Amino acid sequence: MRDTAPIRIWIKSSYSGHNNNCMEFLSPPPLGKAVVRDSKDPHRRMIVFRAETWTQFVHTYRSGAPEPTG
């Protein structure tokens, strides 16, 4: 049987405007990871998070919790 790697694409955040000031995420992500990059400069380094960390970040953002200061 032949194994084929999934086709991965970069998806721009739905909150993005037309000025490219946003982030993109890799879909589908590698198992257990979340990968994001700056859409203005896609050749710069990607940022890789553990899936649990990214899920918590999104949950906190959507709940309207205040950002930490300091």
PAVO-943916 format. One record per residue (C-alpha): residue number from 1; residue in one letter; x, y, z. Coordinates in steps of 0.2 Angstrom, whole numbers, padded with zeros to 4 digits. Each point is the difference from the previous one (the first is absolute). Layout:
+-----+-----+-------+-------+-------+
|   n | res |  east | north |    up |
+-----+-----+-------+-------+-------+
| NUM |   A |     X |     Y |     Z |
...
+-----+-----+-------+-------+-------+
***
This chain:
+-----+-----+-------+-------+-------+
|   n | res |  east | north |    up |
+-----+-----+-------+-------+-------+
|   1 |   M |  0000 |  0000 |  0000 |
|   2 |   R |  0006 |  0017 | -0004 |
|   3 |   D |  0000 |  0014 |  0013 |
|   4 |   T | -0004 |  0017 | -0005 |
|   5 |   A |  0003 |  0016 |  0010 |
|   6 |   P | -0015 |  0011 |  0002 |
|   7 |   I | -0001 |  0015 | -0011 |
|   8 |   R |  0003 |  0015 |  0012 |
|   9 |   I | -0005 |  0018 | -0004 |
|  10 |   W |  0001 |  0017 |  0009 |
|  11 |   I | -0017 |  0007 |  0005 |
|  12 |   K | -0002 |  0018 |  0004 |
|  13 |   S | -0009 |  0005 |  0016 |
|  14 |   S | -0018 |  0005 | -0003 |
|  15 |   Y |  0003 |  0015 |  0010 |
|  16 |   S |  0012 |  0007 | -0013 |
|  17 |   G | -0003 |  0015 | -0010 |
|  18 |   H |  0006 |  0003 | -0018 |
|  19 |   N |  0017 |  0009 |  0006 |
|  20 |   N |  0008 | -0017 |  0004 |
|  21 |   N |  0003 |  0004 |  0019 |
|  22 |   C | -0005 | -0017 |  0006 |
|  23 |   M |  0006 | -0017 |  0004 |
|  24 |   E | -0002 | -0016 | -0010 |
|  25 |   F | -0001 | -0018 |  0007 |
|  26 |   L |  0005 | -0016 | -0008 |
|  27 |   S | -0014 | -0012 | -0004 |
|  28 |   P |  0000 | -0014 |  0004 |
|  29 |   P |  0013 |  0002 |  0014 |
|  30 |   P |  0013 | -0013 |  0004 |
|  31 |   L | -0007 | -0012 |  0014 |
|  32 |   G | -0001 |  0009 |  0017 |
|  33 |   K |  0006 |  0017 | -0007 |
|  34 |   A | -0006 |  0017 | -0006 |
|  35 |   V |  0011 |  0009 | -0012 |
|  36 |   V | -0003 |  0019 | -0004 |
|  37 |   R |  0010 |  0013 | -0010 |
|  38 |   D | -0001 |  0018 | -0004 |
|  39 |   S | -0010 |  0003 | -0017 |
|  40 |   K |  0010 |  0016 | -0004 |
|  41 |   D |  0016 | -0010 |  0000 |
|  42 |   P | -0003 | -0018 | -0003 |
|  43 |   H |  0018 | -0005 | -0002 |
|  44 |   R |  0005 |  0005 |  0018 |
|  45 |   R |  0000 | -0013 |  0013 |
|  46 |   M | -0016 | -0009 |  0004 |
|  47 |   I | -0006 | -0002 |  0018 |
|  48 |   V | -0004 | -0017 |  0006 |
|  49 |   F | -0011 | -0003 |  0016 |
|  50 |   R | -0006 | -0015 |  0009 |
|  51 |   A | -0018 | -0003 | -0006 |
|  52 |   E | -0006 |  0001 |  0018 |
|  53 |   T |  0009 |  0017 |  0003 |
|  54 |   W | -0008 |  0007 | -0016 |
|  55 |   T | -0017 | -0006 |  0004 |
|  56 |   Q |  0001 |  0008 |  0017 |
|  57 |   F |  0006 |  0017 | -0008 |
|  58 |   V | -0015 | -0001 | -0012 |
|  59 |   H | -0012 | -0004 |  0014 |
|  60 |   T |  0006 |  0014 |  0011 |
|  61 |   Y | -0001 |  0013 | -0015 |
|  62 |   R | -0017 | -0005 | -0004 |
|  63 |   S | -0006 |  0001 |  0018 |
|  64 |   G |  0005 |  0018 |  0000 |
|  65 |   A |  0012 | -0002 |  0015 |
|  66 |   P |  0011 |  0014 |  0003 |
|  67 |   E |  0018 | -0001 | -0006 |
|  68 |   P |  0014 | -0002 |  0013 |
|  69 |   T |  0010 |  0016 |  0004 |
|  70 |   G |  0018 |  0001 |  0004 |
+-----+-----+-------+-------+-------+
***
